[in-house]
Amino acid sequence: MFTNWRRNTTYFITSQMISLLGSSLVQYAIFWHITLTTKSGIYATLAIICGFLPTFLLSPFAGVWADRYNRKHLIIIADASIALATLILAIIFATGYQPIWLFLVAMIVRAFGAAVQNPSVGALLPSIVPLDKLTRVNGINSSVQSAMFLISPMAAGALYGAVSMQSIFMIDVLTAVLAITVMLTKVRVPVFESKDKIRNNYAQEFTEGLKYIWSQKYLRNLFVFMSFFIFMAAPGSMLTPLQVVRNYGGEIWHLIAIEVGFSSGMIVGGLIISAWGGFRNRIRSMVLATVVLGISTLILGVPIPFFIFMGVMIICGLFLPLFNTTVVVLLQEKVGPDYLGRVFGVNTMIASSMMPMGMLIFGPLADIMPIEWLMLFSGVLIVLSAIALNRNKPLLAIGLKSQPDHGQ
């Protein structure tokens, strides 16, 4: 089943790297344009909502698709759909019609593609990678993705203002075509056949996925914790560009610097978790990452020079892969293959909904009070959530198991 898995996995990660490069370049260009043009917390909130809410709405269907159909084909279809929609937007922009709302539409279109892609990628990896190599591969994949996030802001900064937005859009189209070509010609994925031969409607199959999650106490607890953590992480994740513009100046190099610092930390963090593998109990790894991210958010809530601000962003990047990789591997190891797509679909729903919900609160507040107050408030609650996680017996118990648990 895992013949030539290293070569196969390398091609898969390469295709995702190429696709991510074009996508993240466009995302940075769009978000920075909105931030620099409006300098508004409301518009920053709208941008975040447009980038996440569609993913939330489509994820219930996408998770079912990932358990029904060929996951490789779903990834290709998602890339192709984004490329086509981006090409249409590029043509519209070429006419000179470029209102702010059209940038928001671009983010919506891309979010729909991410909704299909994310659960498919998460569910596909265990079918091409041996179980005992999942942490290593996910860690490497995290570093590769972080490298793209390191390159993307620098490339977006160089291109932004130098070329038209439609030209930046066309880069995304070209990288999507190349990524699809690699997936079609080089990546070999075993055909997945669900044990459940009876196909129900989408709502019923998604409901069955929810029942499975509810029947596993560790999954319930994990998703509740993740929901709270992502909600409270909204200020530190999404308001830092606005905070930098207000406190340190509105020059593009400031925005590039914090993104480069954060992505550099993520590259190193991904390599560390790939080589180390985390604590024997995976939940302890999540606790450590959560504590550090909470304290880092607290530091952002006090007046600090810009170079210290950058240092905090590097630390956040360093520990985020420890959190993300641990969650992904935990799901890939413990969840039964028939439900893996739907579980990752719910995981995507949480990731795509909690951040906008947080921004609905924190975004408008950023226009009426200092962002630093929001950082202090969220930082304290994140640290407290880490303490609660460290005392969660069902999660600590499942974190100790070395063999898959498919709820049997």
C-alpha positions in Angstrom: 0.0 0.0 0.0 2.8 2.4 0.8 5.2 1.4 -2.0 7.4 4.4 -2.9 5.6 6.4 -0.4 8.5 8.9 0.1 8.5 9.8 -3.6 4.7 9.9 -3.8 4.5 12.1 -0.7 7.2 14.4 -2.0 5.2 15.0 -5.2 2.0 15.6 -3.3 3.7 18.1 -0.9 5.3 19.8 -4.0 1.9 20.2 -5.7 0.4 21.7 -2.6 3.5 24.0 -2.2 3.1 25.4 -5.7 -0.6 25.9 -5.2 -0.1 27.6 -1.9 2.5 30.0 -3.2 0.1 31.6 -5.7 -2.8 31.5 -3.3 -1.0 33.1 -0.4 0.6 35.7 -2.6 -2.9 36.9 -3.8 -4.3 36.7 -0.2 -1.6 39.0 1.2 -2.0 41.4 -1.7 -5.7 41.6 -1.2 -5.7 41.9 2.6 -2.9 44.5 2.6 -4.7 46.5 0.0 -7.9 46.6 2.1 -5.9 47.4 5.3 -3.7 50.1 3.8 -6.6 51.7 1.9 -9.2 51.8 4.6 -7.1 51.5 7.9 -10.4 50.3 9.4 -11.1 47.5 11.9 -14.6 47.1 10.3 -13.1 46.4 6.9 -10.5 44.1 8.4 -13.3 42.2 10.0 -15.2 42.0 6.7 -12.1 40.7 4.9 -11.7 38.0 7.6 -15.3 37.0 7.4 -15.2 36.8 3.6 -12.1 34.7 3.8 -13.5 32.2 6.3 -17.3 32.1 6.3 -17.8 30.5 2.9 -15.4 27.7 4.1 -17.6 27.2 7.1 -20.8 27.0 5.0 -19.4 24.5 2.5 -17.4 22.3 4.9 -20.4 20.1 5.9 -20.7 19.0 2.2 -16.9 18.9 1.6 -16.4 16.6 4.6 -19.0 14.2 3.2 -17.4 14.4 -0.3 -14.0 13.5 1.2 -15.6 10.3 2.6 -17.5 9.6 -0.6 -15.3 10.4 -3.5 -11.7 10.3 -4.7 -9.8 12.7 -2.5 -7.1 13.4 -5.1 -9.8 14.4 -7.6 -11.5 16.7 -5.1 -8.2 18.5 -4.5 -7.7 19.0 -8.2 -11.3 20.2 -8.7 -10.8 22.7 -5.9 -7.6 24.1 -7.4 -9.2 24.3 -10.9 -12.3 26.1 -9.6 -10.2 28.7 -7.8 -8.0 29.2 -10.9 -11.1 29.7 -13.2 -12.7 32.1 -10.8 -9.5 34.0 -10.3 -9.1 34.3 -14.1 -12.5 35.8 -14.4 -11.8 38.3 -11.6 -8.5 39.2 -13.4 -10.4 40.0 -16.5 -12.9 42.2 -14.6 -10.0 44.0 -12.9 -8.4 44.6 -16.3 -11.3 46.8 -17.2 -10.3 49.2 -14.4 -13.3 48.3 -12.2 -11.7 47.7 -8.8 -14.0 48.7 -5.9 -13.3 47.4 -2.4 -16.2 45.0 -2.5 -14.7 43.2 -5.5 -11.6 42.4 -3.4 -14.0 40.9 -0.8 -15.6 38.8 -3.5 -12.2 37.5 -4.5 -11.7 36.3 -0.9 -15.1 34.7 -0.9 -14.3 32.7 -4.1 -11.0 31.5 -2.7 -12.6 30.4 0.6 -15.0 28.1 -1.2 -12.1 26.3 -2.8 -10.3 26.0 0.6 -13.5 24.4 2.0 -13.2 21.5 -0.4 -9.4 21.2 -0.3 -8.7 21.2 3.5 -10.6 18.1 4.6 -9.5 16.3 1.4 -5.9 16.9 2.1 -6.2 15.9 5.8 -8.0 12.7 4.9 -5.7 11.8 2.0 -2.3 11.8 3.8 -3.0 8.7 5.9 -3.7 6.8 2.7 -0.2 7.5 1.2 1.9 7.8 4.4 2.6 5.0 6.9 1.1 5.7 10.3 4.4 6.0 12.2 5.6 8.6 9.7 2.6 10.9 9.9 4.1 13.3 12.5 7.3 13.6 10.5 5.5 14.2 7.2 3.0 16.7 8.7 5.9 18.5 10.3 7.8 18.7 7.0 4.6 19.8 5.3 4.1 22.5 7.9 7.7 23.8 7.3 7.1 23.8 3.5 3.9 25.7 3.8 5.6 28.2 6.2 8.4 28.6 3.6 5.7 29.6 1.1 4.3 32.1 3.7 7.8 33.4 4.1 8.2 33.9 0.3 4.7 35.1 -0.4 4.7 38.4 1.7 8.1 39.4 0.2 6.9 38.6 -3.3 3.5 40.3 -2.6 5.3 43.4 -1.2 7.6 43.6 -4.3 4.6 43.2 -6.7 2.1 45.3 -4.8 2.1 48.8 -6.3 4.6 47.7 -9.0 2.1 45.7 -11.1 -1.6 45.6 -11.4 -3.8 43.4 -9.3 -4.9 41.5 -12.4 -1.3 40.6 -13.0 -1.0 39.2 -9.4 -4.2 37.2 -10.0 -2.7 35.7 -13.1 0.3 34.4 -11.1 -2.2 32.5 -9.0 -3.8 31.0 -12.1 -0.4 29.8 -13.5 0.6 28.2 -10.2 -2.7 26.4 -9.9 -2.3 25.0 -13.4 1.2 23.7 -12.5 0.0 22.2 -9.2 -2.8 20.4 -11.0 -0.4 19.0 -13.5 1.9 17.6 -10.8 -1.1 16.0 -9.0 -2.4 14.4 -12.2 0.8 13.0 -13.5 2.9 12.2 -10.4 0.8 11.6 -7.4 -0.6 8.1 -6.9 -3.4 7.6 -4.3 -5.0 4.3 -3.5 -8.7 4.3 -4.3 -10.6 4.7 -1.0 -13.8 2.6 -0.6 -15.9 3.2 2.4 -17.2 0.2 4.3 -20.6 1.8 4.2 -22.0 0.9 0.8 -25.3 2.7 1.5 -25.2 6.4 0.4 -27.6 8.7 2.3 -28.3 12.3 1.5 -25.6 14.8 2.5 -27.4 16.1 5.6 -27.8 12.6 6.9 -24.2 11.6 6.2 -23.0 14.8 7.9 -25.2 14.1 10.8 -23.8 10.6 11.1 -20.3 12.2 11.2 -21.5 14.5 14.1 -22.9 11.5 15.9 -19.5 9.8 15.6 -17.8 12.9 17.0 -20.2 13.1 19.8 -19.7 9.4 20.7 -16.0 10.0 21.1 -15.5 12.0 24.3 -12.0 13.0 23.4 -13.2 14.5 20.0 -15.9 16.5 21.8 -13.4 17.9 24.2 -10.8 18.6 21.6 -13.2 20.5 19.3 -14.6 22.5 22.2 -11.1 23.5 23.3 -10.1 24.3 19.7 -13.2 26.5 19.2 -12.4 28.5 22.3 -8.7 28.8 21.5 -9.3 30.0 17.9 -11.9 32.4 19.0 -9.6 34.0 21.5 -6.7 33.9 19.1 -8.4 36.3 16.7 -6.8 39.5 18.0 -3.3 38.1 17.9 -3.8 36.4 14.5 -5.8 39.1 12.6 -5.3 42.5 14.2 -1.5 42.6 14.3 -1.3 44.2 10.8 -3.7 46.9 11.9 -1.8 47.3 15.2 1.5 47.7 13.3 0.0 50.3 10.9 -1.4 52.3 13.8 1.7 52.1 16.1 4.7 51.8 13.9 3.7 53.4 10.6 1.8 52.5 7.5 4.7 51.5 5.3 4.5 48.2 3.5 7.8 47.0 4.9 6.4 46.8 8.4 3.7 44.4 7.2 6.3 42.4 5.3 8.6 42.2 8.3 6.0 40.7 10.7 4.9 38.2 8.1 8.5 37.2 7.4 9.3 36.9 11.1 6.2 34.8 11.7 6.8 32.5 8.7 10.5 32.1 9.6 9.4 30.9 13.0 6.9 28.5 11.5 9.6 27.0 9.2 11.9 26.2 12.1 8.9 25.1 14.3 7.8 22.6 11.6 11.3 21.2 11.3 11.6 20.8 15.1 8.3 18.9 15.5 9.2 16.8 12.4 12.5 15.8 14.0 11.3 15.7 17.7 7.8 14.3 17.3 6.5 16.2 20.4 6.0 14.8 24.0 5.0 11.2 24.5 1.6 12.5 25.3 0.5 14.6 22.4 -1.8 16.7 24.6 1.2 18.0 26.5 2.6 19.3 23.3 -0.6 21.2 22.7 -0.5 22.6 26.3 3.0 23.9 25.8 2.2 25.5 22.5 -1.0 27.1 24.0 0.8 28.5 27.0 3.6 30.1 24.8 1.0 31.5 22.4 -1.0 33.0 25.2 2.0 34.6 26.9 3.1 36.0 23.5 -0.3 37.6 23.0 0.0 39.2 26.4 3.3 40.7 25.5 1.7 42.2 22.3 -0.6 44.0 24.7 2.1 46.2 26.2 4.0 49.0 24.5 7.1 47.5 23.0 9.6 48.5 20.3 9.1 47.2 16.8 12.0 44.8 17.0 10.6 43.1 20.1 7.2 43.0 18.4 8.9 41.1 15.5 10.6 38.8 18.1 7.2 37.9 19.5 5.9 37.1 16.1 8.8 34.8 15.5 8.1 33.0 18.8 4.4 32.6 17.8 5.4 31.1 14.5 7.9 28.8 16.2 5.2 27.2 18.4 2.1 27.2 16.2 3.3 24.1 14.2 3.6 22.3 17.5 -0.1 23.0 18.1 -1.4 22.4 14.5 0.7 19.3 13.7 -0.3 17.7 17.0 -4.0 18.2 16.2 -3.8 16.9 12.6 -1.8 13.8 13.6 -4.1 13.1 16.5 -7.1 13.0 14.2 -5.3 11.0 11.5 -4.2 8.4 14.0 -7.4 8.1 16.0 -10.3 8.6 13.6 -11.7 5.7 11.6 -11.1 6.0 7.8 -14.8 6.0 7.0 -15.3 9.2 9.1 -11.9 10.9 8.5 -13.2 13.3 5.8 -16.2 14.4 7.9 -14.1 14.8 11.0 -11.7 17.0 9.1 -14.7 18.8 7.6 -15.9 19.7 11.2 -12.3 20.7 12.0 -12.3 23.0 9.0 -15.7 24.4 10.1 -14.3 25.2 13.5 -11.1 26.8 12.1 -13.2 28.8 9.5 -16.0 30.0 11.9 -14.4 30.7 15.2 -11.9 33.3 13.8 -14.6 35.4 12.1 -16.8 35.1 15.1 -14.0 36.4 17.2 -13.4 39.2 14.7 -17.1 40.2 14.8 -16.4 41.1 18.4 -12.7 42.2 18.4 -12.7 43.9 15.0 -15.3 46.6 15.8 -13.8 46.9 19.3 -10.4 47.7 17.7 -12.0 50.9 16.3 -13.2 52.2 19.8 -10.4 51.0 22.1 -6.7 50.3 21.9 -5.8 46.9 20.3 -3.4 46.3 23.2 -6.3 45.9 25.6 -7.8 43.2 23.4 -4.4 41.4 23.3 -4.2 41.5 27.1 -7.7 40.1 27.5 -7.4 37.3 25.0 -3.9 36.4 26.2 -5.0 35.8 29.7 -7.9 33.6 28.6 -5.7 31.6 26.3 -3.3 30.8 29.1 -6.2 29.8 31.3 -7.5 27.5 28.6 -4.1 25.8 28.5 -4.4 25.1 32.2 -7.8 23.6 31.6 -6.5 21.5 28.7 -3.7 20.1 30.9 -6.4 18.8 33.3 -8.7 17.2 30.7 -8.6 13.5 31.5 -10.2 12.1 28.3 -7.8 14.0 26.1 -4.8 13.1 28.3 -5.8 9.5 28.1 -6.1 9.4 24.3 -2.9 11.3 24.0 -1.0 8.4 25.6 -2.3 5.8 23.2 0.1 4.7 20.5 -2.4 2.7 18.4 -5.3 4.1 16.3 -8.7 4.3 18.0 -11.5 4.0 15.6 -14.3 4.2 18.1 -14.8 0.5 18.3 
